[in-house]
């Protein structure tokens, strides 16, 4: 099996090109559906940060390919604190933590309400 592509061009031109294209389209659909980006005006004198594609084959336990994954990532190493970003906190929780909280709520007959993350912080 070939190693994973290191660039967009390499992925598209490989023998697995159609499979990588499908993974890229899936990632773009996910980004759009989740409203990951917000289009804003760039401040004068600023340059936009670049991005790159990261490609991975997800494998089954028997060694066969389960699926092709493509992720669009920002080249954040070009950011400068106080200019490009101010906060480094990003609320992330593991699915196991959420399951434990829901199990406790179910055992204690508690109500669980959905919170809008955009207005919570």
PDB file as gemmi writes it, atoms N, CA and C in Angstrom:
CRYST1    1.000    1.000    1.000  90.00  90.00  90.00 P 1                      
ATOM      1  N   UNK A   1       0.840  -1.179   0.000  1.00  0.00           N  
ATOM      2  CA  UNK A   1       0.000   0.000   0.000  1.00  0.00           C  
ATOM      3  C   UNK A   1       0.890   1.249   0.000  1.00  0.00           C  
ATOM      4  N   UNK A   2       0.452   2.252  -0.731  1.00  0.00           N  
ATOM      5  CA  UNK A   2       1.180   3.517  -0.809  1.00  0.00           C  
ATOM      6  C   UNK A   2       1.089   4.254   0.527  1.00  0.00           C  
ATOM      7  N   UNK A   3       2.070   5.143   0.777  1.00  0.00           N  
ATOM      8  CA  UNK A   3       1.959   5.992   1.964  1.00  0.00           C  
ATOM      9  C   UNK A   3       0.906   7.061   1.699  1.00  0.00           C  
ATOM     10  N   UNK A   4       0.465   7.716   2.762  1.00  0.00           N  
ATOM     11  CA  UNK A   4      -0.571   8.727   2.604  1.00  0.00           C  
ATOM     12  C   UNK A   4      -0.015   9.951   1.878  1.00  0.00           C  
ATOM     13  N   UNK A   5      -0.834  10.584   1.044  1.00  0.00           N  
ATOM     14  CA  UNK A   5      -0.379  11.751   0.292  1.00  0.00           C  
ATOM     15  C   UNK A   5       0.008  12.903   1.227  1.00  0.00           C  
ATOM     16  N   UNK A   6       0.998  13.664   0.829  1.00  0.00           N  
ATOM     17  CA  UNK A   6       1.476  14.783   1.636  1.00  0.00           C  
ATOM     18  C   UNK A   6       0.948  16.123   1.134  1.00  0.00           C  
ATOM     19  N   UNK A   7       0.262  16.122  -0.008  1.00  0.00           N  
ATOM     20  CA  UNK A   7      -0.282  17.369  -0.548  1.00  0.00           C  
ATOM     21  C   UNK A   7      -1.575  17.071  -1.300  1.00  0.00           C  
ATOM     22  N   UNK A   8      -2.323  18.134  -1.566  1.00  0.00           N  
ATOM     23  CA  UNK A   8      -3.565  18.026  -2.326  1.00  0.00           C  
ATOM     24  C   UNK A   8      -3.285  17.456  -3.715  1.00  0.00           C  
ATOM     25  N   UNK A   9      -2.284  18.011  -4.370  1.00  0.00           N  
ATOM     26  CA  UNK A   9      -1.936  17.582  -5.729  1.00  0.00           C  
ATOM     27  C   UNK A   9      -1.570  16.100  -5.758  1.00  0.00           C  
ATOM     28  N   UNK A  10      -0.786  15.680  -4.778  1.00  0.00           N  
ATOM     29  CA  UNK A  10      -0.377  14.277  -4.693  1.00  0.00           C  
ATOM     30  C   UNK A  10      -1.589  13.357  -4.478  1.00  0.00           C  
ATOM     31  N   UNK A  11      -2.524  13.783  -3.654  1.00  0.00           N  
ATOM     32  CA  UNK A  11      -3.716  12.966  -3.384  1.00  0.00           C  
ATOM     33  C   UNK A  11      -4.575  12.823  -4.631  1.00  0.00           C  
ATOM     34  N   UNK A  12      -4.833  13.923  -5.301  1.00  0.00           N  
ATOM     35  CA  UNK A  12      -5.719  13.923  -6.465  1.00  0.00           C  
ATOM     36  C   UNK A  12      -5.121  13.151  -7.635  1.00  0.00           C  
ATOM     37  N   UNK A  13      -3.803  13.227  -7.785  1.00  0.00           N  
ATOM     38  CA  UNK A  13      -3.164  12.574  -8.928  1.00  0.00           C  
ATOM     39  C   UNK A  13      -2.794  11.115  -8.652  1.00  0.00           C  
ATOM     40  N   UNK A  14      -3.035  10.632  -7.434  1.00  0.00           N  
ATOM     41  CA  UNK A  14      -2.688   9.248  -7.108  1.00  0.00           C  
ATOM     42  C   UNK A  14      -3.716   8.279  -7.688  1.00  0.00           C  
ATOM     43  N   UNK A  15      -3.397   7.000  -7.609  1.00  0.00           N  
ATOM     44  CA  UNK A  15      -4.333   5.978  -8.105  1.00  0.00           C  
ATOM     45  C   UNK A  15      -5.624   5.954  -7.277  1.00  0.00           C  
ATOM     46  N   UNK A  16      -5.556   6.482  -6.051  1.00  0.00           N  
ATOM     47  CA  UNK A  16      -6.733   6.551  -5.177  1.00  0.00           C  
ATOM     48  C   UNK A  16      -7.410   7.922  -5.245  1.00  0.00           C  
ATOM     49  N   UNK A  17      -7.087   8.691  -6.269  1.00  0.00           N  
ATOM     50  CA  UNK A  17      -7.603  10.048  -6.428  1.00  0.00           C  
ATOM     51  C   UNK A  17      -9.100  10.204  -6.211  1.00  0.00           C  
ATOM     52  N   UNK A  18      -9.936   9.367  -6.853  1.00  0.00           N  
ATOM     53  CA  UNK A  18     -11.389   9.513  -6.649  1.00  0.00           C  
ATOM     54  C   UNK A  18     -11.812   9.322  -5.184  1.00  0.00           C  
ATOM     55  N   UNK A  19     -11.115   8.431  -4.473  1.00  0.00           N  
ATOM     56  CA  UNK A  19     -11.446   8.204  -3.063  1.00  0.00           C  
ATOM     57  C   UNK A  19     -11.031   9.398  -2.209  1.00  0.00           C  
ATOM     58  N   UNK A  20      -9.884   9.991  -2.517  1.00  0.00           N  
ATOM     59  CA  UNK A  20      -9.457  11.187  -1.785  1.00  0.00           C  
ATOM     60  C   UNK A  20     -10.379  12.366  -2.110  1.00  0.00           C  
ATOM     61  N   UNK A  21     -10.824  12.483  -3.366  1.00  0.00           N  
ATOM     62  CA  UNK A  21     -11.760  13.560  -3.737  1.00  0.00           C  
ATOM     63  C   UNK A  21     -13.057  13.442  -2.940  1.00  0.00           C  
ATOM     64  N   UNK A  22     -13.526  12.209  -2.785  1.00  0.00           N  
ATOM     65  CA  UNK A  22     -14.745  11.976  -2.001  1.00  0.00           C  
ATOM     66  C   UNK A  22     -14.536  12.406  -0.544  1.00  0.00           C  
ATOM     67  N   UNK A  23     -13.364  12.092   0.019  1.00  0.00           N  
ATOM     68  CA  UNK A  23     -13.045  12.489   1.394  1.00  0.00           C  
ATOM     69  C   UNK A  23     -12.958  14.008   1.516  1.00  0.00           C  
ATOM     70  N   UNK A  24     -12.377  14.672   0.513  1.00  0.00           N  
ATOM     71  CA  UNK A  24     -12.268  16.136   0.509  1.00  0.00           C  
ATOM     72  C   UNK A  24     -13.657  16.753   0.465  1.00  0.00           C  
ATOM     73  N   UNK A  25     -14.513  16.241  -0.414  1.00  0.00           N  
ATOM     74  CA  UNK A  25     -15.882  16.763  -0.512  1.00  0.00           C  
ATOM     75  C   UNK A  25     -16.641  16.581   0.797  1.00  0.00           C  
ATOM     76  N   UNK A  26     -16.445  15.451   1.445  1.00  0.00           N  
ATOM     77  CA  UNK A  26     -17.097  15.190   2.726  1.00  0.00           C  
ATOM     78  C   UNK A  26     -16.640  16.201   3.781  1.00  0.00           C  
ATOM     79  N   UNK A  27     -15.344  16.482   3.817  1.00  0.00           N  
ATOM     80  CA  UNK A  27     -14.807  17.469   4.767  1.00  0.00           C  
ATOM     81  C   UNK A  27     -15.373  18.862   4.490  1.00  0.00           C  
ATOM     82  N   UNK A  28     -15.438  19.249   3.232  1.00  0.00           N  
ATOM     83  CA  UNK A  28     -15.976  20.575   2.882  1.00  0.00           C  
ATOM     84  C   UNK A  28     -17.457  20.687   3.256  1.00  0.00           C  
ATOM     85  N   UNK A  29     -18.221  19.633   3.014  1.00  0.00           N  
ATOM     86  CA  UNK A  29     -19.636  19.628   3.412  1.00  0.00           C  
ATOM     87  C   UNK A  29     -19.772  19.778   4.918  1.00  0.00           C  
ATOM     88  N   UNK A  30     -18.942  19.080   5.661  1.00  0.00           N  
ATOM     89  CA  UNK A  30     -18.963  19.158   7.122  1.00  0.00           C  
ATOM     90  C   UNK A  30     -18.636  20.570   7.600  1.00  0.00           C  
ATOM     91  N   UNK A  31     -17.629  21.181   7.011  1.00  0.00           N  
ATOM     92  CA  UNK A  31     -17.231  22.549   7.372  1.00  0.00           C  
ATOM     93  C   UNK A  31     -18.386  23.519   7.124  1.00  0.00           C  
ATOM     94  N   UNK A  32     -19.040  23.386   5.979  1.00  0.00           N  
ATOM     95  CA  UNK A  32     -20.147  24.284   5.648  1.00  0.00           C  
ATOM     96  C   UNK A  32     -21.363  24.047   6.549  1.00  0.00           C  
ATOM     97  N   UNK A  33     -21.697  22.789   6.804  1.00  0.00           N  
ATOM     98  CA  UNK A  33     -22.852  22.472   7.644  1.00  0.00           C  
ATOM     99  C   UNK A  33     -22.661  22.924   9.084  1.00  0.00           C  
ATOM    100  N   UNK A  34     -21.434  22.850   9.585  1.00  0.00           N  
ATOM    101  CA  UNK A  34     -21.152  23.227  10.964  1.00  0.00           C  
ATOM    102  C   UNK A  34     -20.826  24.707  11.140  1.00  0.00           C  
ATOM    103  N   UNK A  35     -20.895  25.474  10.050  1.00  0.00           N  
ATOM    104  CA  UNK A  35     -20.598  26.916  10.095  1.00  0.00           C  
ATOM    105  C   UNK A  35     -19.254  27.162  10.784  1.00  0.00           C  
ATOM    106  N   UNK A  36     -18.256  26.406  10.370  1.00  0.00           N  
ATOM    107  CA  UNK A  36     -16.924  26.484  10.967  1.00  0.00           C  
ATOM    108  C   UNK A  36     -16.248  27.809  10.670  1.00  0.00           C  
ATOM    109  N   UNK A  37     -16.495  28.339   9.515  1.00  0.00           N  
ATOM    110  CA  UNK A  37     -15.845  29.583   9.116  1.00  0.00           C  
ATOM    111  C   UNK A  37     -16.820  30.737   9.140  1.00  0.00           C  
ATOM    112  N   UNK A  38     -16.278  31.911   9.353  1.00  0.00           N  
ATOM    113  CA  UNK A  38     -17.046  33.146   9.250  1.00  0.00           C  
ATOM    114  C   UNK A  38     -16.236  34.084   8.374  1.00  0.00           C  
ATOM    115  N   UNK A  39     -16.823  34.554   7.301  1.00  0.00           N  
ATOM    116  CA  UNK A  39     -16.136  35.439   6.378  1.00  0.00           C  
ATOM    117  C   UNK A  39     -16.063  36.833   6.988  1.00  0.00           C  
ATOM    118  N   UNK A  40     -14.869  37.355   7.154  1.00  0.00           N  
ATOM    119  CA  UNK A  40     -14.661  38.681   7.739  1.00  0.00           C  
ATOM    120  C   UNK A  40     -13.674  39.454   6.878  1.00  0.00           C  
ATOM    121  N   UNK A  41     -13.665  40.771   7.069  1.00  0.00           N  
ATOM    122  CA  UNK A  41     -12.702  41.608   6.356  1.00  0.00           C  
ATOM    123  C   UNK A  41     -11.361  41.514   7.059  1.00  0.00           C  
ATOM    124  N   UNK A  42     -10.312  41.419   6.284  1.00  0.00           N  
ATOM    125  CA  UNK A  42      -8.964  41.339   6.814  1.00  0.00           C  
ATOM    126  C   UNK A  42      -8.501  42.731   7.209  1.00  0.00           C  
ATOM    127  N   UNK A  43      -7.983  42.906   8.431  1.00  0.00           N  
ATOM    128  CA  UNK A  43      -7.492  44.227   8.840  1.00  0.00           C  
ATOM    129  C   UNK A  43      -6.367  44.702   7.917  1.00  0.00           C  
ATOM    130  N   UNK A  44      -6.251  46.002   7.716  1.00  0.00           N  
ATOM    131  CA  UNK A  44      -5.195  46.531   6.848  1.00  0.00           C  
ATOM    132  C   UNK A  44      -3.807  46.085   7.320  1.00  0.00           C  
ATOM    133  N   UNK A  45      -2.967  45.696   6.378  1.00  0.00           N  
ATOM    134  CA  UNK A  45      -1.610  45.269   6.697  1.00  0.00           C  
ATOM    135  C   UNK A  45      -1.480  43.828   7.139  1.00  0.00           C  
ATOM    136  N   UNK A  46      -2.600  43.113   7.231  1.00  0.00           N  
ATOM    137  CA  UNK A  46      -2.567  41.713   7.663  1.00  0.00           C  
ATOM    138  C   UNK A  46      -2.578  40.790   6.455  1.00  0.00           C  
ATOM    139  N   UNK A  47      -2.011  39.609   6.656  1.00  0.00           N  
ATOM    140  CA  UNK A  47      -2.038  38.576   5.621  1.00  0.00           C  
ATOM    141  C   UNK A  47      -2.873  37.413   6.147  1.00  0.00           C  
ATOM    142  N   UNK A  48      -3.663  36.799   5.281  1.00  0.00           N  
ATOM    143  CA  UNK A  48      -4.437  35.632   5.746  1.00  0.00           C  
ATOM    144  C   UNK A  48      -3.514  34.453   6.023  1.00  0.00           C  
ATOM    145  N   UNK A  49      -3.909  33.638   6.992  1.00  0.00           N  
ATOM    146  CA  UNK A  49      -3.150  32.422   7.286  1.00  0.00           C  
ATOM    147  C   UNK A  49      -3.440  31.384   6.212  1.00  0.00           C  
ATOM    148  N   UNK A  50      -2.446  30.585   5.890  1.00  0.00           N  
ATOM    149  CA  UNK A  50      -2.619  29.539   4.899  1.00  0.00           C  
ATOM    150  C   UNK A  50      -3.258  28.292   5.502  1.00  0.00           C  
ATOM    151  N   UNK A  51      -3.548  27.353   4.653  1.00  0.00           N  
ATOM    152  CA  UNK A  51      -4.094  26.085   5.124  1.00  0.00           C  
ATOM    153  C   UNK A  51      -3.511  24.961   4.279  1.00  0.00           C  
ATOM    154  N   UNK A  52      -3.699  23.745   4.747  1.00  0.00           N  
ATOM    155  CA  UNK A  52      -3.240  22.588   3.984  1.00  0.00           C  
ATOM    156  C   UNK A  52      -4.149  21.408   4.273  1.00  0.00           C  
ATOM    157  N   UNK A  53      -4.115  20.441   3.393  1.00  0.00           N  
ATOM    158  CA  UNK A  53      -4.893  19.225   3.552  1.00  0.00           C  
ATOM    159  C   UNK A  53      -4.039  18.156   4.211  1.00  0.00           C  
ATOM    160  N   UNK A  54      -4.651  17.414   5.140  1.00  0.00           N  
ATOM    161  CA  UNK A  54      -4.003  16.279   5.789  1.00  0.00           C  
ATOM    162  C   UNK A  54      -4.832  15.047   5.443  1.00  0.00           C  
ATOM    163  N   UNK A  55      -4.175  14.040   4.922  1.00  0.00           N  
ATOM    164  CA  UNK A  55      -4.856  12.832   4.453  1.00  0.00           C  
ATOM    165  C   UNK A  55      -4.469  11.623   5.300  1.00  0.00           C  
ATOM    166  N   UNK A  56      -5.473  10.815   5.659  1.00  0.00           N  
ATOM    167  CA  UNK A  56      -5.241   9.597   6.450  1.00  0.00           C  
ATOM    168  C   UNK A  56      -6.168   8.490   5.963  1.00  0.00           C  
ATOM    169  N   UNK A  57      -5.637   7.292   5.957  1.00  0.00           N  
ATOM    170  CA  UNK A  57      -6.472   6.116   5.721  1.00  0.00           C  
ATOM    171  C   UNK A  57      -6.833   5.543   7.085  1.00  0.00           C  
ATOM    172  N   UNK A  58      -8.095   5.361   7.355  1.00  0.00           N  
ATOM    173  CA  UNK A  58      -8.544   4.720   8.590  1.00  0.00           C  
ATOM    174  C   UNK A  58      -8.661   3.227   8.316  1.00  0.00           C  
ATOM    175  N   UNK A  59      -8.021   2.442   9.166  1.00  0.00           N  
ATOM    176  CA  UNK A  59      -7.934   1.008   8.929  1.00  0.00           C  
ATOM    177  C   UNK A  59      -8.857   0.213   9.856  1.00  0.00           C  
ATOM    178  N   UNK A  60      -9.312  -0.923   9.364  1.00  0.00           N  
ATOM    179  CA  UNK A  60     -10.061  -1.875  10.188  1.00  0.00           C  
ATOM    180  C   UNK A  60      -9.053  -2.723  10.951  1.00  0.00           C  
ATOM    181  N   UNK A  61      -9.530  -3.477  11.922  1.00  0.00           N  
ATOM    182  CA  UNK A  61      -8.631  -4.311  12.726  1.00  0.00           C  
ATOM    183  C   UNK A  61      -7.951  -5.395  11.900  1.00  0.00           C  
ATOM    184  N   UNK A  62      -8.547  -5.786  10.772  1.00  0.00           N  
ATOM    185  CA  UNK A  62      -7.925  -6.824   9.938  1.00  0.00           C  
ATOM    186  C   UNK A  62      -6.914  -6.259   8.942  1.00  0.00           C  
ATOM    187  N   UNK A  63      -6.683  -4.944   8.982  1.00  0.00           N  
ATOM    188  CA  UNK A  63      -5.681  -4.325   8.121  1.00  0.00           C  
ATOM    189  C   UNK A  63      -6.208  -3.775   6.814  1.00  0.00           C  
ATOM    190  N   UNK A  64      -7.493  -3.964   6.532  1.00  0.00           N  
ATOM    191  CA  UNK A  64      -8.074  -3.404   5.312  1.00  0.00           C  
ATOM    192  C   UNK A  64      -8.491  -1.961   5.565  1.00  0.00           C  
ATOM    193  N   UNK A  65      -8.642  -1.215   4.490  1.00  0.00           N  
ATOM    194  CA  UNK A  65      -8.998   0.202   4.601  1.00  0.00           C  
ATOM    195  C   UNK A  65     -10.481   0.336   4.932  1.00  0.00           C  
ATOM    196  N   UNK A  66     -10.770   1.078   5.992  1.00  0.00           N  
ATOM    197  CA  UNK A  66     -12.145   1.342   6.397  1.00  0.00           C  
ATOM    198  C   UNK A  66     -12.672   2.558   5.638  1.00  0.00           C  
ATOM    199  N   UNK A  67     -11.903   3.664   5.677  1.00  0.00           N  
ATOM    200  CA  UNK A  67     -12.316   4.860   4.940  1.00  0.00           C  
ATOM    201  C   UNK A  67     -11.136   5.798   4.761  1.00  0.00           C  
ATOM    202  N   UNK A  68     -11.328   6.745   3.880  1.00  0.00           N  
ATOM    203  CA  UNK A  68     -10.331   7.766   3.595  1.00  0.00           C  
ATOM    204  C   UNK A  68     -10.775   9.057   4.266  1.00  0.00           C  
ATOM    205  N   UNK A  69      -9.879   9.692   4.999  1.00  0.00           N  
ATOM    206  CA  UNK A  69     -10.201  10.927   5.713  1.00  0.00           C  
ATOM    207  C   UNK A  69      -9.329  12.054   5.191  1.00  0.00           C  
ATOM    208  N   UNK A  70      -9.924  13.195   4.978  1.00  0.00           N  
ATOM    209  CA  UNK A  70      -9.196  14.396   4.582  1.00  0.00           C  
ATOM    210  C   UNK A  70      -9.594  15.504   5.551  1.00  0.00           C  
ATOM    211  N   UNK A  71      -8.629  16.227   6.061  1.00  0.00           N  
ATOM    212  CA  UNK A  71      -8.883  17.325   6.981  1.00  0.00           C  
ATOM    213  C   UNK A  71      -8.193  18.581   6.468  1.00  0.00           C  
ATOM    214  N   UNK A  72      -8.924  19.678   6.480  1.00  0.00           N  
ATOM    215  CA  UNK A  72      -8.356  20.965   6.104  1.00  0.00           C  
ATOM    216  C   UNK A  72      -7.921  21.654   7.388  1.00  0.00           C  
ATOM    217  N   UNK A  73      -6.630  21.931   7.497  1.00  0.00           N  
ATOM    218  CA  UNK A  73      -6.097  22.512   8.725  1.00  0.00           C  
ATOM    219  C   UNK A  73      -5.413  23.843   8.426  1.00  0.00           C  
ATOM    220  N   UNK A  74      -5.483  24.740   9.397  1.00  0.00           N  
ATOM    221  CA  UNK A  74      -4.860  26.054   9.268  1.00  0.00           C  
ATOM    222  C   UNK A  74      -3.388  25.943   9.637  1.00  0.00           C  
ATOM    223  N   UNK A  75      -2.586  26.745   9.012  1.00  0.00           N  
ATOM    224  CA  UNK A  75      -1.165  26.801   9.356  1.00  0.00           C  
ATOM    225  C   UNK A  75      -1.006  27.785  10.512  1.00  0.00           C  
ATOM    226  N   UNK A  76      -1.456  27.337  11.678  1.00  0.00           N  
ATOM    227  CA  UNK A  76      -1.504  28.194  12.857  1.00  0.00           C  
ATOM    228  C   UNK A  76      -0.158  28.608  13.399  1.00  0.00           C  
ATOM    229  N   UNK A  77       0.908  27.953  12.969  1.00  0.00           N  
ATOM    230  CA  UNK A  77       2.235  28.306  13.464  1.00  0.00           C  
ATOM    231  C   UNK A  77       2.682  29.684  12.972  1.00  0.00           C  
ATOM    232  N   UNK A  78       1.922  30.291  12.061  1.00  0.00           N  
ATOM    233  CA  UNK A  78       2.233  31.645  11.600  1.00  0.00           C  
ATOM    234  C   UNK A  78       1.538  32.716  12.447  1.00  0.00           C  
ATOM    235  N   UNK A  79       0.659  32.287  13.354  1.00  0.00           N  
ATOM    236  CA  UNK A  79      -0.075  33.244  14.176  1.00  0.00           C  
ATOM    237  C   UNK A  79       0.830  33.894  15.210  1.00  0.00           C  
ATOM    238  N   UNK A  80       0.456  35.133  15.580  1.00  0.00           N  
ATOM    239  CA  UNK A  80       1.193  35.861  16.615  1.00  0.00           C  
ATOM    240  C   UNK A  80       0.204  36.283  17.705  1.00  0.00           C  
ATOM    241  N   UNK A  81       0.546  35.937  18.943  1.00  0.00           N  
ATOM    242  CA  UNK A  81      -0.320  36.243  20.073  1.00  0.00           C  
ATOM    243  C   UNK A  81      -0.526  37.746  20.184  1.00  0.00           C  
ATOM    244  N   UNK A  82      -1.762  38.143  20.432  1.00  0.00           N  
ATOM    245  CA  UNK A  82      -2.103  39.556  20.561  1.00  0.00           C  
ATOM    246  C   UNK A  82      -2.390  40.229  19.236  1.00  0.00           C  
ATOM    247  N   UNK A  83      -2.016  39.586  18.143  1.00  0.00           N  
ATOM    248  CA  UNK A  83      -2.285  40.148  16.817  1.00  0.00           C  
ATOM    249  C   UNK A  83      -3.292  39.279  16.064  1.00  0.00           C  
ATOM    250  N   UNK A  84      -2.974  37.998  15.932  1.00  0.00           N  
ATOM    251  CA  UNK A  84      -3.855  37.072  15.222  1.00  0.00           C  
ATOM    252  C   UNK A  84      -4.824  36.339  16.148  1.00  0.00           C  
ATOM    253  N   UNK A  85      -4.485  36.241  17.418  1.00  0.00           N  
ATOM    254  CA  UNK A  85      -5.367  35.570  18.372  1.00  0.00           C  
ATOM    255  C   UNK A  85      -5.116  36.146  19.763  1.00  0.00           C  
ATOM    256  N   UNK A  86      -6.120  35.984  20.629  1.00  0.00           N  
ATOM    257  CA  UNK A  86      -6.020  36.517  21.984  1.00  0.00           C  
ATOM    258  C   UNK A  86      -6.217  35.421  23.030  1.00  0.00           C  
ATOM    259  N   UNK A  87      -7.112  34.489  22.761  1.00  0.00           N  
ATOM    260  CA  UNK A  87      -7.405  33.416  23.704  1.00  0.00           C  
ATOM    261  C   UNK A  87      -6.952  32.089  23.111  1.00  0.00           C  
ATOM    262  N   UNK A  88      -6.467  31.207  23.954  1.00  0.00           N  
ATOM    263  CA  UNK A  88      -6.063  29.888  23.484  1.00  0.00           C  
ATOM    264  C   UNK A  88      -6.970  28.791  24.016  1.00  0.00           C  
ATOM    265  N   UNK A  89      -8.018  29.147  24.733  1.00  0.00           N  
ATOM    266  CA  UNK A  89      -8.924  28.162  25.315  1.00  0.00           C  
ATOM    267  C   UNK A  89      -9.961  27.735  24.279  1.00  0.00           C  
ATOM    268  N   UNK A  90     -10.121  26.456  24.134  1.00  0.00           N  
ATOM    269  CA  UNK A  90     -11.142  25.906  23.256  1.00  0.00           C  
ATOM    270  C   UNK A  90     -11.865  24.796  24.005  1.00  0.00           C  
ATOM    271  N   UNK A  91     -13.143  24.991  24.347  1.00  0.00           N  
ATOM    272  CA  UNK A  91     -13.848  23.975  25.125  1.00  0.00           C  
ATOM    273  C   UNK A  91     -14.052  22.689  24.331  1.00  0.00           C  
ATOM    274  N   UNK A  92     -13.457  21.629  24.812  1.00  0.00           N  
ATOM    275  CA  UNK A  92     -13.560  20.331  24.157  1.00  0.00           C  
ATOM    276  C   UNK A  92     -13.853  19.288  25.222  1.00  0.00           C  
ATOM    277  N   UNK A  93     -14.740  18.389  24.908  1.00  0.00           N  
ATOM    278  CA  UNK A  93     -15.022  17.310  25.860  1.00  0.00           C  
ATOM    279  C   UNK A  93     -14.990  15.981  25.121  1.00  0.00           C  
ATOM    280  N   UNK A  94     -14.635  14.953  25.843  1.00  0.00           N  
ATOM    281  CA  UNK A  94     -14.626  13.608  25.275  1.00  0.00           C  
ATOM    282  C   UNK A  94     -16.040  13.045  25.296  1.00  0.00           C  
ATOM    283  N   UNK A  95     -16.344  12.229  24.306  1.00  0.00           N  
ATOM    284  CA  UNK A  95     -17.668  11.632  24.230  1.00  0.00           C  
ATOM    285  C   UNK A  95     -17.941  10.754  25.447  1.00  0.00           C  
ATOM    286  N   UNK A  96     -16.900  10.143  26.024  1.00  0.00           N  
ATOM    287  CA  UNK A  96     -17.104   9.310  27.213  1.00  0.00           C  
ATOM    288  C   UNK A  96     -17.541  10.164  28.402  1.00  0.00           C  
ATOM    289  N   UNK A  97     -17.011  11.389  28.496  1.00  0.00           N  
ATOM    290  CA  UNK A  97     -17.420  12.295  29.576  1.00  0.00           C  
ATOM    291  C   UNK A  97     -18.891  12.678  29.430  1.00  0.00           C  
ATOM    292  N   UNK A  98     -19.303  12.944  28.216  1.00  0.00           N  
ATOM    293  CA  UNK A  98     -20.702  13.307  27.969  1.00  0.00           C  
ATOM    294  C   UNK A  98     -21.615  12.126  28.301  1.00  0.00           C  
ATOM    295  N   UNK A  99     -21.194  10.930  27.933  1.00  0.00           N  
ATOM    296  CA  UNK A  99     -21.999   9.734  28.234  1.00  0.00           C  
ATOM    297  C   UNK A  99     -22.140   9.527  29.736  1.00  0.00           C  
ATOM    298  N   UNK A 100     -21.076   9.756  30.487  1.00  0.00           N  
ATOM    299  CA  UNK A 100     -21.131   9.601  31.945  1.00  0.00           C  
ATOM    300  C   UNK A 100     -22.119  10.608  32.537  1.00  0.00           C  
ATOM    301  N   UNK A 101     -22.051  11.852  32.094  1.00  0.00           N  
ATOM    302  CA  UNK A 101     -22.958  12.886  32.599  1.00  0.00           C  
ATOM    303  C   UNK A 101     -24.408  12.532  32.274  1.00  0.00           C  
ATOM    304  N   UNK A 102     -24.660  12.067  31.063  1.00  0.00           N  
ATOM    305  CA  UNK A 102     -26.025  11.679  30.682  1.00  0.00           C  
ATOM    306  C   UNK A 102     -26.502  10.466  31.481  1.00  0.00           C  
ATOM    307  N   UNK A 103     -25.608   9.525  31.747  1.00  0.00           N  
ATOM    308  CA  UNK A 103     -25.979   8.346  32.550  1.00  0.00           C  
ATOM    309  C   UNK A 103     -26.344   8.753  33.969  1.00  0.00           C  
ATOM    310  N   UNK A 104     -25.562   9.644  34.557  1.00  0.00           N  
ATOM    311  CA  UNK A 104     -25.864  10.131  35.919  1.00  0.00           C  
ATOM    312  C   UNK A 104     -27.200  10.862  35.934  1.00  0.00           C  
ATOM    313  N   UNK A 105     -27.419  11.703  34.915  1.00  0.00           N  
ATOM    314  CA  UNK A 105     -28.688  12.428  34.830  1.00  0.00           C  
ATOM    315  C   UNK A 105     -29.859  11.457  34.706  1.00  0.00           C  
ATOM    316  N   UNK A 106     -29.698  10.396  33.931  1.00  0.00           N  
ATOM    317  CA  UNK A 106     -30.771   9.407  33.762  1.00  0.00           C  
ATOM    318  C   UNK A 106     -31.026   8.654  35.070  1.00  0.00           C  
ATOM    319  N   UNK A 107     -29.960   8.278  35.771  1.00  0.00           N  
ATOM    320  CA  UNK A 107     -30.107   7.565  37.036  1.00  0.00           C  
ATOM    321  C   UNK A 107     -30.807   8.411  38.095  1.00  0.00           C  
ATOM    322  N   UNK A 108     -30.533   9.694  38.088  1.00  0.00           N  
ATOM    323  CA  UNK A 108     -31.113  10.594  39.094  1.00  0.00           C  
ATOM    324  C   UNK A 108     -32.394  11.281  38.624  1.00  0.00           C  
ATOM    325  N   UNK A 109     -32.853  10.881  37.433  1.00  0.00           N  
ATOM    326  CA  UNK A 109     -34.092  11.422  36.872  1.00  0.00           C  
ATOM    327  C   UNK A 109     -34.019  12.943  36.677  1.00  0.00           C  
ATOM    328  N   UNK A 110     -32.880  13.429  36.220  1.00  0.00           N  
ATOM    329  CA  UNK A 110     -32.666  14.853  35.998  1.00  0.00           C  
ATOM    330  C   UNK A 110     -32.959  15.221  34.555  1.00  0.00           C  
ATOM    331  N   UNK A 111     -33.274  16.488  34.336  1.00  0.00           N  
ATOM    332  CA  UNK A 111     -33.485  16.977  32.970  1.00  0.00           C  
ATOM    333  C   UNK A 111     -32.164  17.480  32.414  1.00  0.00           C  
ATOM    334  N   UNK A 112     -31.957  17.263  31.135  1.00  0.00           N  
ATOM    335  CA  UNK A 112     -30.754  17.733  30.452  1.00  0.00           C  
ATOM    336  C   UNK A 112     -31.202  18.701  29.371  1.00  0.00           C  
ATOM    337  N   UNK A 113     -30.605  19.898  29.367  1.00  0.00           N  
ATOM    338  CA  UNK A 113     -30.960  20.920  28.390  1.00  0.00           C  
ATOM    339  C   UNK A 113     -29.789  21.168  27.458  1.00  0.00           C  
ATOM    340  N   UNK A 114     -30.100  21.428  26.204  1.00  0.00           N  
ATOM    341  CA  UNK A 114     -29.067  21.739  25.221  1.00  0.00           C  
ATOM    342  C   UNK A 114     -28.662  23.204  25.368  1.00  0.00           C  
ATOM    343  N   UNK A 115     -27.366  23.467  25.292  1.00  0.00           N  
ATOM    344  CA  UNK A 115     -26.861  24.823  25.417  1.00  0.00           C  
ATOM    345  C   UNK A 115     -26.323  25.286  24.075  1.00  0.00           C  
ATOM    346  N   UNK A 116     -26.591  26.540  23.724  1.00  0.00           N  
ATOM    347  CA  UNK A 116     -26.033  27.128  22.502  1.00  0.00           C  
ATOM    348  C   UNK A 116     -24.606  27.570  22.822  1.00  0.00           C  
ATOM    349  N   UNK A 117     -23.637  26.913  22.211  1.00  0.00           N  
ATOM    350  CA  UNK A 117     -22.229  27.172  22.517  1.00  0.00           C  
ATOM    351  C   UNK A 117     -21.835  28.593  22.151  1.00  0.00           C  
ATOM    352  N   UNK A 118     -22.404  29.156  21.097  1.00  0.00           N  
ATOM    353  CA  UNK A 118     -22.017  30.503  20.666  1.00  0.00           C  
ATOM    354  C   UNK A 118     -22.351  31.555  21.709  1.00  0.00           C  
ATOM    355  N   UNK A 119     -23.445  31.365  22.455  1.00  0.00           N  
ATOM    356  CA  UNK A 119     -23.834  32.357  23.451  1.00  0.00           C  
ATOM    357  C   UNK A 119     -23.380  31.988  24.855  1.00  0.00           C  
ATOM    358  N   UNK A 120     -22.845  30.783  25.037  1.00  0.00           N  
ATOM    359  CA  UNK A 120     -22.472  30.316  26.367  1.00  0.00           C  
ATOM    360  C   UNK A 120     -21.192  30.986  26.883  1.00  0.00           C  
ATOM    361  N   UNK A 121     -20.305  31.362  25.988  1.00  0.00           N  
ATOM    362  CA  UNK A 121     -19.021  31.882  26.420  1.00  0.00           C  
ATOM    363  C   UNK A 121     -18.868  33.336  26.077  1.00  0.00           C  
TER     364      UNK A 121                                                      
END                                                                             
